[in-house]
Amino acid sequence: MAAELTAHELIARHRPTLDQALEAIRTRAYWSPHPEHPKAYGENGSLDMAAGKAAFDALLGTRLDLGQPGTDGWVDGETSPYGLELGVSYPHADPDELLPAMKAGMRAWRDAGAETRAVVCLEILKRISDRTMEFAQAVMHTSGQAFMMAFQAGGPHAQDRGMEAVAYAYVEQVRTPDTAEWTKPQGKRDPLALTKHFTPVPRGVALVIGCNTFPTWNGYPGLFASLATGNAVLVKPHPRAVLPLALTVQVARQVLTESGFDANLVALAAERPGEGIAKTLATRPEIRIIDYTGSTEFGDWLEGNARQAQVYTEKAGVNSVIVESTDDYRGMLANLAFSLSLYSGQMCTTPQNLVIPRGGIGTDQGHKSFDEVVADLAQAVDGLLGDDTRANALLGAIVNPDVKARLEAAAGLGEVALASREITHPEFPGAVVRTPVIVKLDGSKPDAEAAYMSECFGPVSFAVAVDSADDAAGLLRRTIREKGAMTVGAYTTSPEVEEAVREVCLEEAAQLSLNLTGGVYVNQTAAFSDFHGSGGNAAANAALCDGAFVANRFRVVEVRKEA
């Protein structure tokens, strides 16, 4: 079958966008080709909210046949955290048939070259962007995110991260020229002359192991980094969040086919209840790259057992914010309240430990005691979430029973400064919606340490009292070193304290945000500019996205001959 989209057409269509992405990662300035406001997606057209909702509704109860080889059955069972039964069935694959079929298309994909692979990937992202409102519904009803967050994080922000990975992949592949003429003088003799050809070659089949909370945002960097570097990609979604990644695979297969490549370069691996196919797939010899977001336990298992693969993991960590002083007390409280509340704290970047000197802090409103700071923060959270409509729009739904259980157990770990309350969702009465809990702990007490030195994923924060700013920096260092951190925040007007915190983060490789009091939050990062994680502490062995995230997904093979 002839390609409907030629490489020339795709380059003409997407090369300008690729060039802008390359410039953005060079300058780190703000740029995004994907609008983050729903109104930008048209009214009463194919891209608007009503059309997206209708497209999502049309998927419910259907079979999503991807035309994959090796399909030996069908898998369903997804239930929305909002109480909706999705009823979508997905192909269950026999890896003994599917993996060889995926490898079969890699030669032509490799030979296409870095630029063609990049623009095919950008065409996939463009098709996904055209269905952003449909994807937003799919993310909302698998992750429990409120609609606006599902639209932004699951749509344009995820697409940005995918494009960022393509840009980095392109840069690393073209760093070495395709050909070189090599001449070495030999004095009176004829010079030695060689023609050298350099080809980026893929490692093999890449496995993306998806997460429940951010299926596209966390899934797209690895998927597109591997695909753009010539690898086939097998997507294994979280069993409770299959639909967004299944739709992604569907789009990718369509674009690959239309571009003249093998659709099996991207495939889906849905699993039956309790099957646990991630372990089986991760250790197969065909799997040479693994991208994983999830628990430390399984991430450690992958790093220790999938020895044939290059493994990229984002695991658990304990994120801290040091509160030492501020010149904008109200702004600090508002910023922290939003950070603790967004998506019910179900983000790997949400602050958990608020480390505060027990003697209190200096502010533009005078000295505030430890108890006053915590009480005022609790009041700020209450004020932010006091209206149930606003609260539902910020909190979303609790994604699974484990998060709810941790939230309910947290009240028994110390003195409760802010109790969690239940909120009824007017549209989805089956949703479990809870406001955050804040618990006060004494950092000097051994029994408190077990709480604040462990990740408590969800809407749970600990206000940890320490003796001094030096002790706060020391606890921060220990926390990052032993548990890892995706984010660190600090509020201080002291240059000495700022330098101490900065030095801890540089030495322990943790991303730091200082004195955020406006509309930027510690738990949000911007593609093309911010690094998500560092790859330098226990929370993650890779950063999204940098050269190291893509460069080892391929190797350069040289063929040389005499000129």
C-alpha positions in Angstrom: 0.0 0.0 0.0 1.4 3.4 -1.0 1.9 5.9 1.7 -0.8 8.6 2.0 1.6 10.9 3.8 5.0 11.2 2.2 8.1 12.2 4.2 8.3 15.4 2.1 4.7 16.3 3.0 5.3 15.7 6.7 8.5 17.6 6.8 6.9 20.6 5.1 4.0 20.4 7.6 5.9 19.9 10.8 9.5 21.0 10.3 8.7 24.6 11.4 7.2 23.3 14.7 10.2 21.0 15.2 12.5 24.0 14.8 10.6 26.0 17.3 10.8 23.1 19.8 14.5 22.9 19.2 14.9 26.6 19.9 12.7 26.3 23.0 14.8 23.6 24.6 17.9 25.7 23.8 16.7 28.9 25.3 14.4 27.4 28.0 11.9 30.3 27.3 8.1 29.8 27.4 6.7 28.1 24.3 3.9 25.7 23.6 2.1 24.9 20.4 -0.8 23.4 22.3 -3.3 25.9 23.8 -4.2 25.3 27.4 -7.6 27.0 27.4 -10.7 25.1 26.1 -11.9 28.1 24.1 -8.9 27.7 21.8 -10.3 24.4 20.6 -13.3 25.9 18.8 -17.0 26.2 19.5 -19.5 23.9 18.0 -16.8 22.2 16.0 -15.0 18.9 16.1 -12.6 20.1 18.8 -15.1 21.6 21.3 -16.1 20.3 24.7 -19.5 19.0 23.5 -18.0 17.1 20.6 -15.2 15.7 22.8 -17.8 14.5 25.4 -19.9 12.9 22.6 -16.9 11.1 21.2 -16.0 9.8 24.7 -19.6 8.7 25.3 -19.6 6.9 22.0 -16.6 4.8 23.2 -18.4 3.5 26.3 -19.3 -0.1 26.1 -17.5 -0.7 22.8 -14.6 -2.9 21.6 -11.5 -0.9 20.7 -10.1 -3.2 18.0 -6.6 -2.0 17.1 -5.9 -4.7 14.5 -2.9 -6.0 16.4 -1.5 -9.5 15.6 -1.5 -12.0 18.4 -4.8 -10.9 19.9 -6.0 -13.9 21.9 -8.9 -12.3 23.8 -10.4 -9.1 25.1 -10.0 -7.2 28.4 -12.4 -4.8 30.1 -13.3 -3.7 33.6 -12.3 0.0 33.9 -14.4 2.0 36.4 -14.1 5.7 36.6 -13.2 7.2 40.0 -16.4 9.2 39.4 -18.5 6.0 39.5 -19.0 5.5 35.7 -18.5 2.0 34.2 -16.5 2.5 31.0 -17.2 -0.9 29.6 -14.5 -0.5 26.8 -12.8 -3.8 25.7 -9.2 -3.9 24.6 -7.2 -6.6 22.8 -5.2 -9.0 25.0 -2.0 -9.9 23.2 0.1 -13.0 23.0 3.6 -11.6 23.3 5.1 -14.6 21.4 3.2 -13.3 18.3 3.0 -9.6 19.0 6.7 -8.9 19.8 8.1 -10.5 16.6 5.6 -8.6 14.6 6.7 -5.3 16.3 10.3 -6.0 15.5 9.6 -6.7 11.8 8.9 -3.0 11.0 12.0 -1.6 12.7 14.4 -1.8 9.8 12.3 0.5 7.6 11.7 2.8 10.6 15.4 2.9 11.3 16.4 3.6 7.7 13.9 6.5 7.5 16.2 8.7 9.5 15.9 11.0 12.4 14.0 13.8 10.6 11.4 11.6 9.1 10.8 9.8 12.5 10.5 13.2 14.2 7.9 14.5 11.8 5.9 11.3 11.9 5.8 11.6 15.7 4.7 15.2 15.4 1.9 14.1 13.1 0.8 11.7 15.8 0.8 14.4 18.4 -1.1 16.7 16.0 -3.9 14.1 15.6 -4.0 13.6 19.4 -4.2 17.4 19.8 -7.2 17.5 17.4 -8.9 15.1 19.8 -7.9 16.8 23.0 -11.4 17.2 24.4 -12.1 13.5 23.9 -8.7 12.6 25.6 -9.6 15.0 28.5 -12.7 12.9 29.2 -10.7 9.7 29.0 -8.1 11.0 31.4 -10.7 12.4 33.8 -12.6 9.1 34.0 -9.5 7.0 34.5 -7.4 9.2 36.8 -10.1 11.0 38.8 -8.7 14.4 37.8 -11.2 17.2 37.6 -12.1 18.1 34.0 -10.0 21.2 33.7 -6.9 19.5 35.0 -7.6 16.4 32.9 -7.9 18.7 29.9 -4.7 20.6 30.6 -2.4 18.0 32.1 -3.7 15.1 30.1 -4.0 17.2 26.9 -1.7 20.1 25.9 0.8 19.6 28.7 1.2 15.9 28.0 1.5 16.7 24.3 4.1 19.3 25.1 6.1 16.7 27.0 5.8 14.3 24.1 7.1 16.9 21.6 9.9 17.9 24.0 11.1 14.2 24.0 11.0 14.3 20.1 13.1 17.4 20.1 15.7 16.0 22.4 15.8 12.8 20.5 16.3 14.6 17.2 19.2 16.7 18.7 21.0 13.7 20.0 20.7 11.7 16.8 21.9 14.5 14.5 24.8 15.3 16.7 26.9 12.9 14.6 26.8 13.5 10.8 25.5 10.8 8.5 28.7 10.7 6.5 32.3 11.9 6.9 35.3 11.9 4.5 38.4 11.0 6.6 41.9 11.7 5.3 45.1 11.1 7.2 48.3 12.5 5.7 51.1 9.9 5.2 54.0 12.2 4.4 55.5 11.2 1.0 53.0 8.4 0.7 49.5 8.7 -0.5 47.2 9.8 2.4 44.9 7.3 4.0 41.3 8.0 3.0 38.1 6.5 4.3 34.4 7.2 3.8 32.5 6.7 7.0 28.8 6.3 7.4 27.2 6.7 10.8 23.7 5.4 11.6 21.6 5.8 14.8 20.3 2.3 15.5 17.5 1.5 17.9 18.0 -0.8 20.9 14.9 -2.9 20.2 11.3 -3.0 21.5 10.6 -0.4 24.3 8.0 -1.0 27.0 6.1 1.8 28.5 4.5 0.9 31.9 1.8 3.5 32.5 0.5 4.9 35.7 -3.0 5.5 37.0 -2.8 9.2 37.9 -1.2 10.7 34.8 -1.4 8.2 32.0 -0.6 10.6 29.2 1.6 13.1 30.9 3.9 10.4 32.4 3.5 8.1 29.4 4.2 10.3 26.4 7.9 11.2 27.2 9.1 7.6 27.1 6.8 6.6 24.3 7.9 9.4 21.9 11.5 9.3 23.0 11.7 5.7 22.1 9.7 5.9 18.9 11.6 9.0 17.6 14.9 7.1 18.1 13.8 4.2 16.0 12.4 1.7 18.5 9.1 0.0 18.4 7.0 0.7 21.5 4.7 -1.6 23.5 2.4 0.3 25.8 1.3 -1.5 28.9 -1.2 0.8 30.6 -2.2 0.7 34.3 -5.3 -1.6 34.5 -7.4 1.3 35.8 -6.2 3.8 33.2 -6.2 2.0 29.9 -8.4 4.2 27.7 -6.1 7.3 27.2 -3.1 5.2 26.2 -5.2 2.9 24.1 -6.5 5.9 22.1 -2.9 7.1 21.8 -1.9 3.7 20.4 -4.8 3.8 18.0 -3.8 7.2 16.6 -0.1 6.2 16.4 -1.0 3.1 14.4 -3.1 5.1 12.0 -0.4 7.7 11.3 2.3 5.0 10.9 0.2 3.2 8.3 -0.6 6.4 6.4 3.1 7.3 6.4 4.1 4.0 4.9 5.4 2.3 8.0 4.4 -0.8 9.9 1.5 0.0 12.3 2.9 -2.6 14.7 5.7 -0.3 15.6 3.3 0.8 18.3 1.1 -1.7 20.1 -1.0 -2.1 23.3 -0.6 -4.7 26.0 -3.8 -4.7 28.1 -3.9 -7.1 31.0 -6.5 -9.3 32.6 -7.4 -8.7 36.3 -4.5 -9.8 38.5 -2.4 -11.0 35.5 0.6 -8.8 36.3 2.1 -8.9 32.8 4.5 -6.1 33.5 7.0 -8.5 35.1 6.6 -11.0 32.3 7.1 -8.5 29.6 9.9 -6.5 31.3 12.2 -9.5 31.4 11.7 -10.8 27.8 14.8 -10.5 25.7 13.0 -8.5 23.0 12.4 -5.6 25.5 15.4 -3.4 25.5 14.0 -0.2 27.0 11.6 0.3 29.9 9.8 3.5 31.0 8.0 3.2 34.4 6.1 5.5 36.7 4.9 4.1 40.0 5.8 2.6 43.3 9.4 2.4 44.6 9.0 -1.4 45.2 8.3 -2.2 41.6 10.7 0.4 40.2 13.4 -1.2 42.3 12.4 -4.7 41.0 12.6 -3.5 37.4 16.1 -1.9 37.9 17.3 -5.1 39.6 15.7 -7.8 37.3 15.2 -6.3 33.8 18.9 -6.5 33.2 18.7 -6.8 29.4 16.9 -3.4 29.2 17.8 0.3 29.7 15.4 1.1 32.6 14.0 4.6 33.2 12.0 4.9 36.5 10.1 7.6 38.3 9.3 6.2 41.8 8.1 7.6 45.2 9.8 10.4 47.0 9.1 12.7 50.0 8.7 16.3 48.8 9.5 19.1 51.4 8.9 22.8 51.7 11.0 24.7 54.2 9.1 27.7 55.6 11.7 30.0 57.4 10.4 33.5 56.6 8.5 35.4 53.9 7.8 39.0 52.8 4.4 38.0 51.4 2.7 35.9 54.1 -0.8 35.9 52.4 0.7 35.0 49.0 2.7 32.2 50.6 -0.3 30.7 52.3 -2.4 31.0 49.2 0.3 29.4 47.1 0.8 26.5 49.5 -3.0 26.0 49.9 -3.4 25.5 46.2 -0.3 23.2 46.0 -1.7 21.0 48.7 -5.2 20.8 47.3 -4.6 20.4 43.5 -5.9 16.9 42.4 -6.2 16.0 46.1 -2.4 15.8 46.4 -2.3 12.9 44.1 0.8 14.2 42.2 4.4 13.0 42.6 5.3 16.7 42.9 2.9 17.6 45.7 4.6 18.9 48.9 4.2 16.5 51.9 6.5 17.9 54.6 6.2 21.5 55.6 9.3 22.0 57.7 9.0 25.0 60.0 11.2 26.2 62.9 9.3 25.6 66.2 10.2 29.2 67.3 8.1 30.5 64.4 8.9 32.6 61.3 9.4 36.3 60.3 6.8 37.7 57.9 5.6 41.1 56.5 2.8 40.8 59.1 5.2 40.4 62.0 6.4 37.3 63.8 4.2 34.2 63.5 4.6 31.2 65.8 4.7 27.7 64.5 1.1 27.1 65.6 0.0 30.3 63.9 1.6 29.4 60.6 0.0 26.0 60.6 -3.4 27.4 61.7 -3.3 30.1 59.1 -2.4 27.6 56.4 -5.3 25.4 57.4 -7.6 28.4 57.2 -6.2 29.2 53.7 -7.0 25.7 52.6 -10.5 25.9 54.1 -11.0 29.2 52.4 -9.9 27.8 49.0 -12.1 24.8 49.3 -15.0 26.3 51.3 -17.3 26.4 48.2 -18.1 22.8 47.1 -18.2 23.7 43.4 -14.8 25.2 43.5 -13.5 22.3 45.7 -14.7 19.7 43.2 -13.0 21.6 40.4 -9.7 21.6 42.2 -9.7 18.3 44.0 -11.1 15.8 41.5 -11.8 12.3 42.9 -9.7 10.0 45.0 -8.2 7.7 42.5 -8.2 4.4 44.4 -9.1 2.9 47.9 -5.4 2.9 49.0 -5.3 6.7 48.8 -8.5 7.0 50.9 -7.1 4.5 53.5 -3.9 6.6 53.9 -5.9 9.8 54.2 -8.1 8.3 56.9 -5.1 6.8 58.8 -3.1 10.1 58.8 -5.3 11.6 61.5 -3.9 9.2 64.0 -0.3 10.1 63.3 -0.2 13.4 65.2 -2.2 16.5 66.1 -4.7 17.3 63.4 -4.4 21.0 62.4 -6.9 20.6 59.5 -9.3 17.7 59.3 -10.3 16.3 56.0 -13.9 16.6 55.0 -16.1 14.7 52.5 -17.5 16.6 49.6 -20.4 15.4 47.4 -19.9 15.8 43.6 -23.2 17.1 42.1 -22.7 15.4 38.8 -21.1 12.2 40.0 -22.5 11.2 43.4 -20.4 8.0 43.3 -17.1 10.0 43.4 -15.0 9.9 46.5 -13.9 13.6 47.1 -12.0 14.6 50.2 -10.2 17.8 51.2 -6.6 17.6 52.5 -5.6 16.8 56.1 -2.7 18.6 57.8 -1.1 16.9 60.8 1.4 18.6 63.1 4.5 16.5 64.0 7.5 17.2 66.3 10.6 16.6 64.2 12.6 15.7 67.3 10.3 12.8 68.3 11.4 9.3 67.0 7.7 8.2 66.7 7.0 11.1 64.3 9.9 10.2 62.0 8.2 7.1 60.6 5.4 9.4 59.3 7.3 12.3 57.8 10.2 10.1 56.4 7.7 8.0 54.3 5.7 9.0 51.3 2.0 9.3 52.1 0.7 9.7 48.6 -2.6 11.7 48.5 -4.1 14.7 50.3 -1.9 14.4 53.4 0.7 16.9 54.6 2.8 17.1 57.8 3.8 20.3 59.5 7.1 19.3 61.0 8.5 21.4 63.8 12.3 21.7 63.9 14.7 23.6 66.1 16.2 26.0 63.6 16.7 26.8 59.9 20.0 24.8 60.0 18.0 21.8 61.3 15.5 22.3 58.5 18.2 22.2 55.9 19.7 19.1 57.6 16.4 17.3 57.6 15.9 18.3 53.9 19.3 16.8 53.0 18.5 13.6 54.9 15.1 13.3 53.3 16.3 13.7 49.8 19.3 11.4 50.3 17.3 8.6 51.9 13.9 8.9 50.3 14.4 11.1 47.2 12.3 14.1 46.2 10.7 15.2 42.9 10.3 18.8 44.2 11.6 21.0 47.0 10.2 24.4 48.0 11.5 27.1 50.3 10.3 30.4 51.7 13.0 32.7 53.2 14.1 36.3 53.1 17.5 35.3 54.4 20.3 35.1 51.8 22.2 32.7 54.2 19.2 30.3 54.5 18.5 30.5 50.7 22.1 29.6 50.0 22.0 26.7 52.5 18.9 25.3 50.9 20.2 25.8 47.4 23.4 24.0 48.3 21.5 21.0 49.7 19.5 20.8 46.5 22.6 21.1 44.2 24.5 18.5 46.2 21.5 16.1 46.5 20.2 16.8 42.9 16.7 18.0 43.7 14.7 20.6 41.8 14.1 23.7 43.9 11.4 26.4 43.8 12.0 29.6 45.9 9.5 32.0 47.4 6.6 31.1 45.1 3.7 33.4 46.0 1.9 34.0 42.7 0.4 31.7 40.0 3.3 29.3 39.6 3.3 26.3 42.0 5.9 24.0 43.2 4.0 20.9 41.9 3.8 22.2 38.3 6.5 22.1 35.6 6.6 23.6 32.1 7.8 21.5 29.2 10.7 22.8 27.1 11.8 24.8 30.2 11.5 23.0 33.5 13.1 19.6 34.3 10.7 17.2 36.0 12.8 15.3 38.4 16.6 15.3 38.1 17.5 11.6 37.8 20.0 12.3 40.6 18.2 11.2 43.7 16.1 8.2 44.8 12.8 9.5 43.5 13.7 9.0 39.8 16.7 7.8 37.8 15.8 10.0 34.9 14.6 13.6 34.2 11.8 14.6 31.9 13.3 15.6 29.7 17.0 16.0 29.0 19.7 14.6 26.7 20.3 11.7 29.0 16.7 10.6 28.8 16.9 10.0 25.0 20.6 9.4 24.1 20.9 5.8 25.4 17.8 4.7 23.5 19.9 4.3 20.4 23.5 3.6 19.5 25.5 4.9 16.6 26.9 2.2 14.3 29.7 3.1 11.9 30.4 1.6 8.5 33.7 2.6 7.0 35.4 1.8 3.7 38.3 3.1 1.7 37.5 6.1 -0.4 
